[in-house]
Amino acid sequence: MNQIIIDEIIKSGLKEDISYMDLATDLLIPADQRSQASLWAKETGIIAGIPVFQRVFQMLDSGFEFKVFVKEGDKVTKGQKILELCGATSPLLKGERLALNLLQRMSGIATTANAYARQVRQYPVKVVDTRKTTPNLRILEKYAVRMGGCYNHRFNLSDTMMIKDNHIQAVGSVSEALRLGRQHIPHTSKIEIEVKNLREFTEALKAGADIIMLDNMSLAEIEEAVRINADSRILEVSGGIHLENIEAYARTGIHIISVGALTHSSKSLDISLVID
C-alpha cells in the first residue's frame, strides 16, 4: 500500500477525533506514564490491517514497541491474542479508537472476502470488488479484499475505460460507445463495457470490447454468452450475486464475478484493545 496515502488517512482520522486536545487523557494521564496493552479477537474472522493499526500509534509516538502473533490474512478465533504493544499511555489512549476502527473495518472486509473466495475455490474464476467503497478508505478496503482471498477490480476511474449503461445511453449505442472509446483511449489501456442482454453482448463482441460485463443477466443468458464468446474475451458478471448463489454463477464458466457487497455490506470484526 502507498504509505503516503495511509498516513494521510490516519492524520485526517486523528484530527477528526482529537481536535485540539483529549480532555480525559491530557488531564488525567502523566506525560511520562507507560503502559502495555493486548489486542484480542472477540469473534472468529480474518485479520487485515495490522500495519495500519501499528502506524496509528507510531504517528503519535515513535517509541511504541509491538509483539505480533499473527500474519495478515490469518484466521483468528474468539479469545485469541493478536498482538501486544507497549509505549506511552497518553498516545496509546488517543490512538486506540482510530486504530481499532480501521483494523476492525479491514478485518471485517477480509472475513467477508474469505467467505466468498472459499465458496468458489473449486472453479477457475476470480471474485473481485467494485468501487462501492467508503470514501477516502478505498486503498485500505481493497487491500483487505486481497487479504481475504479475493481480487481487486479497477481502483478508480482512471484505471480502465469502463463504459456503463448511462454512457451507452448518452452516446446512443454499444457500438458507438466502443468506436469512440477505441478512437481516443491510450494504446496501453483496455475497454470494458457493461451490457444487459444477449443482443448488446453480441454487439459488444463484434465491436471489439476487451472485457464485457454481463449485468443482471439470467444464468441461462450468461451460459449462452459464455458459449458464444468461446474464451475470446474476458467475461464478467455482476448484479444480485451473494454467498448463497455465487457458486451457480461460477459454474457457468465465467471469468470474473464482481461483488459490491465485499466492501459496502461487510460487518466490522469485533476486536478489543485492553490495557494490561
C-alpha positions as CSV (number, residue, x, y, z in Angstrom):
1,M,0.0,0.0,0.0
2,N,1.1,3.6,-0.6
3,Q,2.3,4.8,2.8
4,I,1.8,8.5,1.8
5,I,-1.9,7.8,1.4
6,I,-2.1,5.7,4.5
7,D,-0.5,8.4,6.6
8,E,-2.9,11.0,5.2
9,I,-5.9,8.8,6.2
10,I,-4.5,8.4,9.7
11,K,-3.7,12.0,10.1
12,S,-7.2,13.0,9.0
13,G,-8.7,10.5,11.4
14,L,-6.7,11.7,14.3
15,K,-7.6,15.3,13.6
16,E,-11.3,14.4,13.5
17,D,-11.1,12.5,16.8
18,I,-8.7,14.6,18.9
19,S,-9.3,18.1,17.6
20,Y,-7.2,20.4,19.9
21,M,-6.9,18.1,22.9
22,D,-8.1,14.9,24.5
23,L,-9.8,16.2,27.7
24,A,-9.7,12.9,29.6
25,T,-6.2,11.7,28.7
26,D,-4.5,15.1,28.8
27,L,-5.9,16.0,32.2
28,L,-5.7,12.6,33.8
29,I,-2.5,10.8,32.5
30,P,1.0,11.9,33.3
31,A,3.2,12.5,30.3
32,D,5.8,10.0,31.4
33,Q,3.4,7.2,32.2
34,R,3.9,4.0,30.2
35,S,1.5,1.0,29.6
36,Q,1.3,-2.3,27.9
37,A,-1.9,-3.4,26.1
38,S,-3.1,-6.5,24.4
39,L,-5.3,-6.8,21.3
40,W,-7.9,-9.6,21.4
41,A,-10.2,-11.1,18.8
42,K,-13.8,-11.2,20.2
43,E,-15.1,-13.3,17.3
44,T,-13.7,-15.6,14.5
45,G,-12.5,-13.9,11.3
46,I,-9.7,-12.9,9.0
47,I,-7.2,-10.3,10.2
48,A,-6.2,-7.5,7.8
49,G,-4.7,-4.1,8.7
50,I,-2.1,-4.8,11.4
51,P,0.4,-2.4,9.8
52,V,-2.2,0.3,9.7
53,F,-3.1,-0.3,13.3
54,Q,0.6,0.0,14.3
55,R,1.1,3.1,12.2
56,V,-1.6,5.0,14.1
57,F,0.4,4.7,17.3
58,Q,3.7,5.3,15.6
59,M,2.5,8.6,14.2
60,L,1.6,9.7,17.7
61,D,4.8,8.4,19.3
62,S,7.7,6.7,17.6
63,G,8.6,4.8,20.8
64,F,5.9,2.1,20.6
65,E,7.0,-1.5,20.5
66,F,4.9,-4.3,19.2
67,K,4.8,-8.1,19.5
68,V,2.6,-9.5,16.8
69,F,1.3,-13.1,17.0
70,V,-0.5,-13.4,13.6
71,K,0.1,-12.6,10.0
72,E,-2.0,-10.6,7.6
73,G,-4.7,-12.8,6.2
74,D,-4.6,-15.3,9.1
75,K,-7.7,-16.7,10.6
76,V,-8.2,-15.8,14.3
77,T,-10.7,-17.3,16.7
78,K,-12.7,-15.7,19.6
79,G,-10.4,-15.1,22.6
80,Q,-7.2,-15.2,20.6
81,K,-4.5,-12.6,21.3
82,I,-3.5,-10.8,18.1
83,L,-0.7,-8.6,19.4
84,E,0.8,-6.7,22.4
85,L,2.0,-3.1,22.3
86,C,4.0,-1.1,24.8
87,G,4.5,2.6,25.0
88,A,3.5,5.9,26.5
89,T,0.0,5.7,27.9
90,S,-1.2,9.1,26.6
91,P,-0.7,8.4,22.8
92,L,-1.9,4.8,23.4
93,L,-5.3,6.1,24.6
94,K,-5.5,8.8,22.0
95,G,-4.9,6.4,19.1
96,E,-6.9,3.5,20.4
97,R,-10.3,4.3,18.7
98,L,-8.9,5.2,15.3
99,A,-6.6,2.2,15.2
100,L,-9.4,-0.2,16.2
101,N,-11.9,1.4,13.8
102,L,-9.5,0.8,10.8
103,L,-8.4,-2.7,11.9
104,Q,-12.0,-3.8,12.6
105,R,-13.3,-2.5,9.3
106,M,-10.5,-4.0,7.3
107,S,-10.7,-7.4,9.1
108,G,-14.5,-7.4,8.5
109,I,-14.0,-7.0,4.8
110,A,-11.3,-9.6,4.7
111,T,-13.6,-12.0,6.5
112,T,-16.4,-11.4,4.0
113,A,-14.0,-11.8,1.1
114,N,-12.7,-15.0,2.5
115,A,-16.2,-16.5,2.7
116,Y,-16.8,-15.6,-1.0
117,A,-13.4,-17.0,-2.0
118,R,-14.0,-20.3,-0.3
119,Q,-17.4,-20.6,-1.8
120,V,-15.9,-20.8,-5.4
121,R,-12.5,-22.2,-4.7
122,Q,-13.0,-25.2,-6.9
123,Y,-13.7,-23.1,-10.0
124,P,-11.3,-21.2,-12.3
125,V,-13.0,-17.8,-11.5
126,K,-11.9,-14.6,-9.7
127,V,-14.2,-12.8,-7.3
128,V,-13.5,-9.1,-7.4
129,D,-14.6,-6.0,-5.6
130,T,-16.0,-2.8,-7.0
131,R,-15.7,1.0,-6.4
132,K,-18.5,0.8,-3.8
133,T,-16.1,1.6,-1.0
134,T,-16.1,4.0,1.9
135,P,-15.0,7.5,0.7
136,N,-11.2,8.0,1.3
137,L,-10.7,4.5,2.6
138,R,-10.6,2.7,-0.8
139,I,-6.9,1.8,-0.6
140,L,-7.5,0.1,2.8
141,E,-10.7,-1.7,1.8
142,K,-9.3,-3.1,-1.5
143,Y,-6.2,-4.3,0.4
144,A,-8.5,-6.1,2.8
145,V,-10.3,-7.8,-0.1
146,R,-7.0,-9.2,-1.2
147,M,-6.1,-10.4,2.3
148,G,-9.4,-12.3,2.3
149,G,-8.5,-14.2,-0.9
150,C,-10.5,-12.2,-3.5
151,Y,-9.2,-9.7,-6.1
152,N,-9.4,-6.1,-7.0
153,H,-11.3,-4.5,-9.9
154,R,-10.2,-1.1,-11.0
155,F,-9.1,1.3,-8.2
156,N,-10.6,4.5,-9.8
157,L,-12.0,6.0,-13.0
158,S,-8.5,6.5,-14.5
159,D,-7.5,2.8,-14.3
160,T,-9.6,1.5,-17.2
161,M,-12.2,2.8,-19.6
162,M,-15.3,1.2,-18.3
163,I,-18.4,2.0,-20.4
164,K,-21.6,1.7,-18.3
165,D,-25.3,1.8,-19.1
166,N,-25.5,5.6,-18.8
167,H,-22.5,6.1,-21.1
168,I,-24.2,3.9,-23.7
169,Q,-27.5,5.8,-23.3
170,A,-25.7,9.2,-23.6
171,V,-23.8,8.3,-26.9
172,G,-26.6,6.2,-28.5
173,S,-25.4,2.6,-28.7
174,V,-22.9,-0.1,-27.6
175,S,-21.1,0.1,-31.0
176,E,-20.9,3.9,-30.9
177,A,-19.5,3.9,-27.4
178,L,-16.9,1.4,-28.3
179,R,-16.0,3.2,-31.5
180,L,-15.5,6.5,-29.7
181,G,-13.6,4.8,-26.9
182,R,-11.2,3.0,-29.2
183,Q,-10.6,6.2,-31.1
184,H,-9.4,8.1,-28.1
185,I,-8.1,5.7,-25.5
186,P,-4.3,5.3,-25.0
187,H,-2.9,2.2,-26.6
188,T,-1.9,0.9,-23.2
189,S,-5.4,0.7,-21.9
190,K,-8.3,-1.7,-22.3
191,I,-12.0,-1.1,-22.7
192,E,-14.7,-2.8,-20.6
193,I,-18.3,-2.4,-21.4
194,E,-21.5,-3.3,-19.5
195,V,-24.3,-5.0,-21.3
196,K,-27.8,-6.0,-20.1
197,N,-28.9,-8.7,-22.6
198,L,-27.6,-11.0,-25.3
199,R,-28.3,-8.5,-28.1
200,E,-26.0,-5.9,-26.5
201,F,-23.5,-8.7,-25.7
202,T,-23.2,-9.8,-29.4
203,E,-22.9,-6.1,-30.4
204,A,-20.1,-5.6,-27.9
205,L,-18.3,-8.7,-29.1
206,K,-18.4,-7.7,-32.7
207,A,-17.3,-4.1,-31.9
208,G,-14.2,-5.3,-30.2
209,A,-14.6,-4.8,-26.5
210,D,-11.7,-6.2,-24.4
211,I,-13.9,-7.1,-21.4
212,I,-17.6,-7.5,-21.3
213,M,-19.6,-7.2,-18.1
214,L,-22.9,-9.1,-18.1
215,D,-25.0,-7.0,-15.8
216,N,-28.0,-8.5,-14.0
217,M,-28.4,-11.2,-16.7
218,S,-30.0,-14.6,-16.0
219,L,-28.0,-17.7,-15.6
220,A,-29.3,-19.0,-18.9
221,E,-28.2,-15.8,-20.7
222,I,-24.8,-16.0,-19.1
223,E,-24.3,-19.6,-20.1
224,E,-25.2,-18.7,-23.7
225,A,-22.9,-15.7,-23.7
226,V,-20.0,-17.9,-22.4
227,R,-20.8,-20.4,-25.3
228,I,-20.8,-17.6,-27.9
229,N,-17.7,-16.0,-26.5
230,A,-15.6,-19.2,-26.6
231,D,-13.0,-17.6,-24.4
232,S,-12.3,-14.8,-27.0
233,R,-12.9,-12.0,-24.4
234,I,-12.8,-11.7,-20.7
235,L,-16.4,-12.0,-19.4
236,E,-17.5,-10.6,-16.0
237,V,-20.8,-10.9,-14.3
238,S,-22.3,-8.6,-11.8
239,G,-25.6,-7.8,-10.1
240,G,-27.6,-9.7,-7.4
241,I,-24.8,-12.0,-6.6
242,H,-24.4,-13.2,-2.9
243,L,-22.9,-16.1,-1.0
244,E,-26.0,-18.3,-1.5
245,N,-26.0,-18.1,-5.3
246,I,-22.4,-17.3,-6.3
247,E,-21.5,-20.9,-7.0
248,A,-24.2,-21.1,-9.6
249,Y,-22.6,-18.2,-11.4
250,A,-19.1,-19.7,-11.1
251,R,-20.4,-22.9,-12.7
252,T,-21.3,-21.1,-15.9
253,G,-17.6,-20.8,-16.9
254,I,-17.5,-17.0,-16.4
255,H,-14.0,-15.5,-15.8
256,I,-14.8,-12.7,-13.3
257,I,-17.6,-12.2,-10.7
258,S,-17.8,-8.7,-9.2
259,V,-19.5,-8.3,-5.8
260,G,-20.1,-4.9,-4.3
261,A,-21.1,-6.5,-1.0
262,L,-17.4,-7.3,-0.3
263,T,-16.9,-3.7,0.7
264,H,-20.3,-2.0,1.1
265,S,-22.0,-4.6,3.2
266,S,-19.3,-6.2,5.3
267,K,-19.6,-6.2,9.1
268,S,-16.6,-5.0,11.1
269,L,-14.9,-7.7,13.0
270,D,-15.2,-7.4,16.8
271,I,-11.7,-6.7,18.2
272,S,-10.8,-5.1,21.6
273,L,-7.7,-3.4,23.0
274,V,-7.2,-3.8,26.7
275,I,-4.5,-2.2,28.9
276,D,-2.9,-5.0,30.9
